Amino acid sequence: MIRLENVTKRYTTEVVALQDASFEVAKGEFVFLVGPSGSGKSTLLRLINRQERPEEGAVWVAGRNIVDMPSNRIPQLRRNIGNVFQDYKLLLNKTVFENIAFALEVIGKPKHVIEQQVPAVIDLVGLAGKEDRFPDQLSGGEQQRVSIARAFVNRPLILVADEPTGNLDPGTGEGIMRLLDRINGTGTTVVMATHDRRIVDAMRRRVIQLDRGVIVRDQARGVYQ
Amino acid sequence: MISRLRYLFRETGASIRRNPTLSVASVITAAVSLLIFGLTLIIQHGFDNLLAQWEGGVEMIVYVNAGAGEEQRLVIEEALGQQQNVTIEAWSYCDVSCSLADADRLFAGDPVTRGQLNELNIPTQYKVVPLDATQVEILRGLRDRYLELPNVYSVQLAEEQLDLISRLQGFVSTYTTGLWIALMVAASLLIWNTIRTAMFARRREIEVMKLVGATDWFIRVPFMLEGLLQGVAGGAVASIAMWFINGRWTAGVETFPANSGMTALVVVDGYEWRVSIIVIVFGAIIGTIGSGTAASKFLDV
């Protein structure tokens, strides 16, 4: 599903975010990216959804090398990748329903599809009954659930999550992880960057560890270390 | 398709509501520039009315008494024919209906005088194109000779009125054109800036839209529509102002003396409608250009 081949990403000649990174993620896998701040986790996620381009190497997503993908094809790529962020990136002037529907609306889905898919995903993330609330009327965990619902409503092949539990207390973070695990159970590949040792150790999924832009460990059913 | 249109209009409306001060400023600037543009066209048309008789290189007009018969006109045509290829390149006869059409434009601002002219009393005209328009003395000699012909009401030379009007037209045209071009650029830049501000205010939405796979065009179009609407609104305001100013000017000219030479300097022949459409279309164009360039340039907010 995702393959990186000798990928190097530099922001300046001195700042190397990723150095000769190579790995492959199979369809339906759940992968943790771990490492200290500045180790290149977020850059790696940004390379997968083509927010960044590497200086060297190839990034394959769903069978296509996206490094030289023409800009008019990128929206199509991104419709297959859901994004979850630490700061949720919700639109504060829209309700829960509208925030989730927005993701379908801007890719041109008709109203009847939106009316069918949005309530289903609201149920999935456990926010039934809160459709009409605005983000500032929700807890942090609930806001992250909305963010996950928005990322998943279009049933993407891949879901990338950048520190999704970073702003949440441990209990709420566990709830979010259960949700991501459930989404992974539907066949969606999940790649998640995290600092949260407890979660990684509890889940025992594949762990790719980065240190100063270099992959130093790639372990199936790994722990944080 | 319907959901896309609904989205388009909803987002455009939301964007305008979010930034009303800048939107109003853009509309006013567009309106002022388009008003000057429209008035330039109207003034040009007024001058064209003044010079209508002299189109096509005509330098001399021989007016024939109303009611002069074909045989009587043959005398004049024979005199003109004698000069064909000597001093005259060409001449043409402007019959009653042609002369009435000229009068419509010449006395556009003097309905009383125009009302007194009809098929029975309007002098018809021979319009003369000389071989060399710079030979003024030759033309003056011809005028003196033709004045002595029977049934010639009067003879007018272009040099007597054309020169001053042409210079005035050139002056007005140069400065008003420069002004409206400068103001249109200003209006377009202000719309550009309005759209840039609107995009900055909505940068979070744009970021989300891009991440969930919205195409650049899908993101861009509501902003372009916003700019287009501002341009069209500016054009509509300019049209209303132009009609008001033209109406006041026309009413004023009607009070001028008939021999003031200004009676043709009005536009009452429906040309204002064409100018209104042109002004609104130009408004749409500057709005679209301003917003389109901003929406393309600042999409990566």
Boltz contact constraints between the chains, C-beta under 6 A:
constraints:
  - contact:
      token1: [A, 75]
      token2: [B, 213]
      max_distance: 6.0
  - contact:
      token1: [A, 75]
      token2: [B, 215]
      max_distance: 6.0
  - contact:
      token1: [A, 78]
      token2: [B, 213]
      max_distance: 6.0
  - contact:
      token1: [A, 79]
      token2: [B, 213]
      max_distance: 6.0
  - contact:
      token1: [A, 83]
      token2: [B, 211]
      max_distance: 6.0
  - contact:
      token1: [A, 89]
      token2: [B, 208]
      max_distance: 6.0
  - contact:
      token1: [A, 91]
      token2: [B, 205]
      max_distance: 6.0
  - contact:
      token1: [A, 103]
      token2: [B, 212]
      max_distance: 6.0
  - contact:
      token1: [A, 105]
      token2: [B, 7]
      max_distance: 6.0
  - contact:
      token1: [A, 106]
      token2: [B, 209]
      max_distance: 6.0
  - contact:
      token1: [A, 106]
      token2: [B, 214]
      max_distance: 6.0
  - contact:
      token1: [A, 107]
      token2: [B, 213]
      max_distance: 6.0
  - contact:
      token1: [A, 108]
      token2: [B, 4]
      max_distance: 6.0
  - contact:
      token1: [A, 110]
      token2: [B, 3]
      max_distance: 6.0
  - contact:
      token1: [A, 111]
      token2: [B, 3]
      max_distance: 6.0
